[in-house]
């Protein structure tokens, strides 16, 4: 079974462009997270809030460890 890094999962779940817009970042900045595999911790709380508002499946464990 294939696994996704935290950044890959978040970008797939919320979309690179939409997430970048919500966070006030460029899509390129968010896309770079996928290459690193991690999401900067400064954005964790905001991303969890965005996912909750959109009723998407995301929690702190997934955000740190991936799926």
C-alpha positions, -999 to 999 in steps of 0.1 A, spaced: 0 0 0 14 34 -10 19 59 17 16 97 15 39 121 34 20 147 55 26 174 28 14 151 0 -18 142 19 -26 178 28 -20 190 -8 -42 162 -22 -69 167 4 -71 205 3 -55 214 -31 -23 233 -36 -39 265 -50 -68 265 -25 -45 259 5 -21 286 -7 -49 311 -11 -62 303 24 -28 306 40 -18 337 20 11 319 3 21 313 -33 11 279 -48 48 274 -54 56 277 -17 30 251 -8 41 228 -37 76 228 -23 63 212 9 54 181 -12 91 178 -23 103 181 13 75 158 25 67 180 56 44 209 64 60 237 84 47 236 119 38 273 118 9 263 96 -4 232 114 -31 249 134 -44 269 105 -44 239 82 -63 218 108 -89 246 110 -93 249 73 -98 211 70 -123 211 98 -143 239 82 -144 219 50 -153 187 69 -121 170 55 -104 141 73 -73 155 89 -59 153 124 -26 162 141 -12 126 137 -17 127 99 -3 162 97 29 150 114 33 114 102 13 111 70 -8 82 60 
